[in-house]
Amino acid sequence: MPSLPKPRLRRPARSGSLVAPAADQAERAPRVEAIEGPPSRRRGSGVVEPVVPFRWVNIERATPLEAAWLAEHYEFHPLDLEDVLSRNQRPKIDEYPDYLFIVLHFPVFDRSVGRLNAGELDVFVGRDYIVTIQNAPLQPVEYLFERCRQKEELRDQLFSKGSGFLLYRIVDDGFDYCFPMLRKIGNKLDAVEDEIFEGRAQEVVRDISNVKQEIINFRKVIRPQRAVLRDLEGAKQRFLAPPEGEELEIYFDDIGDAHERIWDMLENYKEVIEALEDTNESVISHRVNEVLRVLTSISVIVLPLTLIASIWGMNVGVPGEGDDGDFYAVVGGMVVILIGMLLAFRKRGWL
């Protein structure tokens, strides 16, 4: 049987190619910032290792050019470099023989759409280096990086304790940055509650929807971090060995506590906004019922008057027809019935 030629499958070019186009390479250099600290001794598995200078590399919004730079200077797995270029990675931690690759999300307020979104932070953690890559500007990371660049004392203090302690400071500052945002959400909840009871229940519906969306987006960012922090507990002993005399257990426990506090506040805010939404609906329903009660009372009051007017308005002979005195008697009776029904309804609290 003759052998048939195999079709050649062409894959579309990937936007996240690790090789930067020649035009881009000619136009600009990779946007890579690096800080190198003083040499320090670290211990790993009970053995004091040689003096190694520590380095922190920071990249904002990585492109294929920056990915190519990472591939040239570090032996990172190609899949990790693809994840760096991706914009929809879930929080995770990948463990390799020589380094850790961690993906974390932090809430970022997007002014263009007026709501919270997830800002991704990719971190490569090795024995003597940390590489941070932001897909959106993260103020805590940028602020800490600039402080380390400008203040030699702080840089020496952080870098001398190894990659584990610096990773703790980066993650801890990121979680600490969440608390002012949570306080703003709490202030919005207080304002919504005041508006509900100030008679603006219908106008506050949109505000309730916006705050509820912020809480939902915040929860979507924070919730997946639990698995990453739990996996980091097992990996830190192997890859994040602190200097002699230092223990990282208490530091990473502090990160877990901060995460739990954030989650508890979000759970509380979720219950509060749901209660406010139910309260607002109850206030609106109560006002609608008030209007319906008044209209119903008016209909009931007018009903007997309409009946009397209909009877005396028939095109047949009725008692007193043609007598002016009987007309005034009928009108007076209608007025008496009207006043009596008004007093009766008011006494019962229907008006």
C-alpha positions in Angstrom: 0.0 0.0 0.0 1.5 3.3 -1.0 2.3 5.7 1.8 0.2 8.8 1.8 1.8 12.2 2.4 1.0 13.6 5.9 -0.7 16.9 5.9 1.3 19.8 7.4 -0.6 21.5 10.1 0.1 25.2 10.5 -0.4 26.7 13.9 -1.4 30.4 14.1 1.3 32.6 15.4 1.0 33.1 19.1 0.8 36.6 20.5 2.8 35.4 23.5 5.9 34.2 21.6 9.0 34.2 23.7 11.1 35.6 20.9 10.7 39.3 20.5 10.4 40.7 16.9 13.6 42.2 15.5 11.8 45.6 15.1 11.0 45.7 18.8 14.5 44.8 19.8 15.8 47.6 17.7 13.4 50.1 19.1 13.9 49.7 22.8 15.7 47.7 25.5 13.9 45.4 27.9 12.1 47.3 30.7 14.0 45.5 33.5 14.9 47.1 36.8 17.3 45.4 39.2 18.7 46.0 42.7 21.6 44.1 44.0 22.2 43.7 47.7 25.3 42.9 49.7 26.6 39.4 49.9 25.2 37.3 52.7 25.4 33.8 54.1 22.4 31.6 54.0 21.8 28.2 55.4 20.0 25.4 53.6 19.4 22.0 54.9 21.7 22.6 57.8 24.6 23.5 55.6 26.1 27.1 55.5 26.4 28.0 51.8 29.0 30.3 50.2 28.7 34.0 50.1 26.2 35.0 47.4 25.0 38.5 46.4 21.2 38.8 46.4 19.3 40.4 43.5 15.8 41.7 43.1 14.6 42.1 39.5 11.3 44.0 38.9 9.4 44.0 35.5 6.2 45.9 34.8 3.9 44.6 32.1 6.2 42.0 30.5 6.2 41.7 26.8 8.0 39.0 24.6 11.1 41.2 24.8 11.2 40.9 28.6 10.4 37.2 28.4 13.3 36.7 26.1 15.5 38.6 28.6 14.4 36.3 31.4 15.1 33.2 29.2 18.6 34.5 28.5 19.5 35.3 32.1 17.7 32.6 34.0 16.9 28.9 33.4 13.1 29.2 33.9 10.8 26.7 32.4 9.2 27.8 29.0 5.7 27.2 30.4 6.4 29.7 33.2 7.5 32.3 30.7 4.3 31.7 28.7 2.3 32.2 32.0 4.2 35.5 32.5 2.8 36.8 29.1 -0.7 35.5 29.8 -3.2 37.8 31.4 -5.7 35.3 32.8 -3.6 33.1 35.1 -5.2 31.8 38.3 -3.2 32.1 41.6 -0.9 29.1 41.9 2.6 27.9 43.0 4.8 25.7 40.9 7.8 24.0 42.5 11.0 23.3 40.6 14.4 21.9 41.7 16.0 25.4 41.7 13.2 27.9 42.1 9.5 28.6 42.8 7.1 30.2 40.4 4.2 31.9 42.2 1.2 33.7 40.8 -0.7 36.0 43.1 -3.6 38.4 42.6 -4.2 41.6 44.4 -7.2 44.0 44.1 -6.6 47.0 41.9 -9.1 49.9 41.4 -9.5 50.5 37.7 -10.5 54.1 37.2 -11.5 53.7 33.6 -14.4 51.4 34.5 -14.8 52.5 38.1 -14.5 49.1 39.8 -12.1 46.6 41.3 -10.1 44.2 39.1 -7.4 41.7 39.8 -3.8 42.8 39.4 -1.5 39.8 38.8 1.9 39.5 40.4 4.2 36.8 39.1 7.2 35.9 41.3 10.2 33.7 40.6 11.9 32.9 43.9 15.4 31.4 43.9 18.1 31.0 46.5 19.8 34.3 45.8 17.2 36.3 43.7 13.6 37.3 43.4 12.0 38.3 40.1 8.6 40.2 40.3 6.5 40.8 37.2 3.4 42.9 37.3 0.7 42.9 34.7 -0.7 46.1 36.2 0.9 48.7 38.4 0.8 47.4 42.0 1.6 50.3 44.4 2.8 48.1 47.3 5.4 46.4 45.1 6.5 49.5 43.4 6.8 51.4 46.7 8.9 48.7 48.4 11.1 48.4 45.3 11.8 52.2 45.2 12.5 52.3 49.0 15.0 49.5 48.6 16.6 51.3 45.7 16.9 54.6 47.6 17.6 53.5 51.1 20.7 51.3 51.5 19.9 50.5 55.1 16.5 49.0 54.3 18.0 47.2 51.3 20.7 45.6 53.4 18.2 44.7 56.1 15.8 42.9 53.7 18.3 41.3 51.3 20.6 40.0 54.0 17.7 37.8 55.3 17.3 36.0 52.0 14.6 35.5 49.4 12.1 34.1 51.9 12.0 37.2 54.0 11.8 39.5 51.0 8.9 37.4 49.6 7.2 37.8 52.9 7.5 41.6 52.8 6.2 41.7 49.2 3.2 39.6 49.9 2.5 41.1 53.3 2.6 44.7 51.9 0.2 43.5 49.1 -2.3 42.2 51.7 -1.9 45.3 53.9 -2.8 47.4 51.0 -6.2 45.7 50.9 -7.3 47.1 54.3 -7.6 50.8 53.2 -9.7 49.6 50.3 -11.9 47.6 52.7 -12.3 50.6 54.9 -13.6 52.6 51.8 -16.1 49.9 51.1 -17.2 50.1 54.8 -17.7 53.8 54.5 -19.8 53.3 51.3 -22.0 50.8 53.3 -22.5 53.4 56.0 -23.4 56.0 53.4 -25.9 53.6 51.7 -27.5 52.9 55.1 -28.0 56.6 55.8 -29.4 57.3 52.3 -32.0 54.4 52.7 -33.5 56.0 55.9 -33.3 59.5 54.6 -36.1 58.8 52.1 -33.9 58.1 49.0 -34.5 54.4 48.8 -35.2 54.4 45.1 -32.1 56.4 44.2 -29.8 54.2 46.3 -30.6 51.1 44.3 -27.7 51.8 41.9 -25.3 52.5 44.8 -26.2 49.2 46.4 -25.5 47.4 43.1 -22.1 49.1 42.7 -21.0 48.3 46.3 -22.2 44.7 45.9 -20.2 44.3 42.7 -17.1 45.6 44.4 -17.5 43.1 47.2 -18.0 40.3 44.7 -14.9 41.3 42.7 -12.9 41.6 45.9 -13.9 38.1 47.0 -13.0 36.7 43.6 -9.5 38.1 44.0 -8.9 37.0 47.6 -10.5 33.6 47.7 -8.2 31.6 45.4 -5.1 32.8 47.4 -5.9 30.3 50.2 -4.5 27.3 48.3 -1.4 29.2 47.3 -0.6 30.3 50.9 -1.2 26.7 52.1 1.1 25.3 49.4 3.7 27.9 50.3 3.8 26.6 53.8 5.2 23.4 52.5 7.6 24.9 50.0 9.2 27.5 52.2 11.3 25.1 54.2 13.1 23.9 51.1 13.5 27.0 48.9 13.2 29.9 51.4 15.8 28.9 53.9 16.4 32.0 56.1 19.8 33.1 57.5 21.1 31.4 60.6 19.0 32.3 63.7 16.0 33.4 61.7 12.7 31.6 61.4 10.1 32.2 58.7 7.3 30.3 60.3 6.0 33.2 62.3 6.2 35.6 59.3 4.2 33.4 56.9 1.7 32.8 59.7 1.2 36.5 59.8 0.4 36.5 56.1 -2.2 33.8 56.7 -3.7 35.8 59.5 -3.9 38.9 57.3 -5.6 36.9 54.6 -8.1 35.5 57.1 -8.9 39.0 58.4 -9.5 40.2 54.9 -11.8 37.3 54.1 -13.7 37.7 57.4 -14.3 41.4 56.6 -15.5 40.5 53.1 -17.9 38.0 54.6 -19.2 40.6 57.0 -19.6 43.2 54.2 -21.4 40.6 52.1 -23.9 40.0 54.9 -24.3 43.7 55.4 -24.9 44.6 51.8 -27.4 41.8 51.5 -29.2 43.0 54.6 -29.2 46.6 53.3 -30.6 45.4 50.0 -33.4 43.6 51.8 -34.0 46.6 54.0 -34.2 48.9 50.9 -36.7 46.6 49.2 -38.7 46.6 52.4 -38.7 50.4 52.6 -39.8 50.7 49.0 -42.5 48.1 49.4 -43.7 49.9 52.6 -44.0 53.1 50.7 -45.9 51.5 47.8 -48.2 49.9 50.4 -48.8 53.3 51.9 -49.8 54.8 48.6 -52.0 51.8 47.8 -53.7 52.1 51.2 -54.5 55.8 50.6 -55.9 55.1 47.2 -57.9 52.2 48.4 -59.4 54.3 51.2 -60.3 57.0 48.8 -62.0 54.4 46.5 -64.0 53.0 49.4 -65.1 56.4 50.6 -66.2 57.5 47.1 -68.0 54.2 46.5 -71.2 55.0 48.5 -71.3 58.5 47.2 -71.1 57.2 43.7 -73.9 54.8 44.5 -76.2 57.5 45.8 -75.5 59.8 42.9 -76.2 56.9 40.4 -79.5 56.1 42.0 -80.8 59.7 41.9 -79.4 60.2 38.4 -81.4 57.4 36.8 -83.7 58.3 34.0 -86.8 57.1 35.9 -89.0 58.7 38.4 -87.5 59.0 41.9 -88.8 60.3 45.2 -88.4 64.1 45.4 -87.9 64.6 41.7 -88.3 68.2 40.8 -88.1 69.5 44.4 -85.1 71.7 45.3 -85.3 70.8 49.0 -84.8 67.1 48.3 -81.7 67.8 46.3 -80.1 69.6 49.2 -81.1 66.7 51.5 -79.4 64.2 49.2 -76.2 66.3 49.1 -76.3 66.7 52.8 -76.6 63.0 53.3 -73.6 62.4 51.1 -71.5 64.9 53.1 -72.5 63.2 56.3 -71.6 59.8 54.9 -68.2 61.2 53.7 -67.3 62.7 57.1 -68.4 59.6 59.0 -66.3 57.3 56.8 -63.3 59.6 57.1 -63.6 59.6 60.9 -64.0 55.8 61.0 -60.9 55.2 58.8 -58.8 57.6 60.8 -59.8 56.0 64.1 -58.7 52.6 62.7 -55.4 54.0 61.5 -56.2 53.4 57.8 -55.6 57.1 56.9 
